[in-house]
Amino acid sequence: MLTEMGVETGVNADALNEAVMLIREGVHAPIVSHMAGLYKKSSCV
């Protein structure tokens, strides 16, 4: 949300999502995250 507002956070959302996906492969429990649930690999348009 901050990034969309033009505030620089220093967080790389793509790298964060890749890390979550990698961890998800090795963990035998659901990863609950608002960011992981909302992350889109392609645009809606």
C-alpha beads as a LAMMPS data file, in Angstrom:
LAMMPS data file: protein, C-alpha beads

45 atoms
44 bonds

1 atom types
1 bond types

-500.0 500.0 xlo xhi
-500.0 500.0 ylo yhi
-500.0 500.0 zlo zhi

Masses

1 110.0

Atoms # bond

1 1 1 0.000 0.000 0.000
2 1 1 2.791 2.422 0.848
3 1 1 4.582 1.699 -2.412
4 1 1 1.381 2.395 -4.341
5 1 1 1.199 5.753 -2.548
6 1 1 4.739 6.578 -3.687
7 1 1 6.426 5.904 -0.338
8 1 1 9.736 4.064 -0.719
9 1 1 9.782 1.109 1.694
10 1 1 12.902 -0.710 0.538
11 1 1 10.892 -3.940 0.380
12 1 1 11.092 -5.872 -2.884
13 1 1 7.606 -7.400 -3.183
14 1 1 8.668 -9.770 -5.973
15 1 1 11.572 -11.137 -3.913
16 1 1 9.340 -11.431 -0.851
17 1 1 6.772 -13.411 -2.822
18 1 1 9.469 -15.707 -4.243
19 1 1 10.726 -16.388 -0.703
20 1 1 7.205 -17.222 0.479
21 1 1 6.704 -19.595 -2.453
22 1 1 10.036 -21.305 -1.735
23 1 1 9.230 -21.720 1.959
24 1 1 5.719 -22.927 1.111
25 1 1 7.267 -25.874 -0.776
26 1 1 9.180 -27.069 2.302
27 1 1 6.701 -26.358 5.080
28 1 1 3.858 -28.755 5.696
29 1 1 1.519 -26.101 7.045
30 1 1 -0.379 -23.289 5.379
31 1 1 1.350 -19.929 5.212
32 1 1 -1.187 -17.298 6.179
33 1 1 -0.330 -13.887 4.778
34 1 1 -2.382 -11.039 3.370
35 1 1 0.431 -10.229 0.953
36 1 1 0.765 -13.800 -0.295
37 1 1 -2.971 -14.013 -0.849
38 1 1 -3.138 -10.753 -2.774
39 1 1 0.016 -11.048 -4.821
40 1 1 -0.659 -11.310 -8.552
41 1 1 1.803 -12.557 -11.126
42 1 1 -0.009 -10.790 -13.973
43 1 1 -2.124 -7.702 -14.315
44 1 1 -5.908 -7.804 -14.404
45 1 1 -6.041 -6.024 -17.733

Bonds

1 1 1 2
2 1 2 3
3 1 3 4
4 1 4 5
5 1 5 6
6 1 6 7
7 1 7 8
8 1 8 9
9 1 9 10
10 1 10 11
11 1 11 12
12 1 12 13
13 1 13 14
14 1 14 15
15 1 15 16
16 1 16 17
17 1 17 18
18 1 18 19
19 1 19 20
20 1 20 21
21 1 21 22
22 1 22 23
23 1 23 24
24 1 24 25
25 1 25 26
26 1 26 27
27 1 27 28
28 1 28 29
29 1 29 30
30 1 30 31
31 1 31 32
32 1 32 33
33 1 33 34
34 1 34 35
35 1 35 36
36 1 36 37
37 1 37 38
38 1 38 39
39 1 39 40
40 1 40 41
41 1 41 42
42 1 42 43
43 1 43 44
44 1 44 45
